[in-house]
Amino acid sequence: MAKTEGIIPALESSHAVAEAIKLAPKLKKSDVIVVNLSGRGDKDLFILAKALGDDKFMDFLKSYINDDEQNR
């Protein structure tokens, strides 16, 4: 979704997205899955990077914010 639609679901909504992905192969092509997204996943990026212990990703996020603030 982030790549194709530019949508980063909030962590809570991501559980519904994950379940829809698991469920989809079991359904007919004519079936429809509706998932309600809420929140701002971009605000969860720091929480996620910290939880995963991904220092490179955390450094990238900090650098991006610093660059953005300098270009305002």
Secondary structure by P-SEA (a helix, b strand, c coil): ccccccccccccaaaaaaaaaaacccccccbbbbbbbbcccccaaaaaaaaaccaaaaaaaaaaaaaaaaac
